[in-house]
């Protein structure tokens, strides 16, 4: 789970894929490249410009839309994004 904040909103986002035997580990930290983000200790979250935009990008990945469209055979039923606004 990755916790992101833009100073107005904070959201926890997790992203996994069904493998047939179970879900992959959450890879949202890699998706949002949190190593390059400033960590806000008070909010216990990584700082981004727009939390809603980040949520939309994660949801686009799950639906294989836009930049995340790989091919016509992507099974989006296997992709899972959970968002919890705090």
Secondary structure, DSSP 8 states (H G I E B T S, - for coil): -EEEE-SS-EEEEEEEEB-SSSB----HHHHTTGGGS-EETTTTEEE-S-HHHHHHHHHHHHHT-GGG---TT--GGGEEEEEEE-
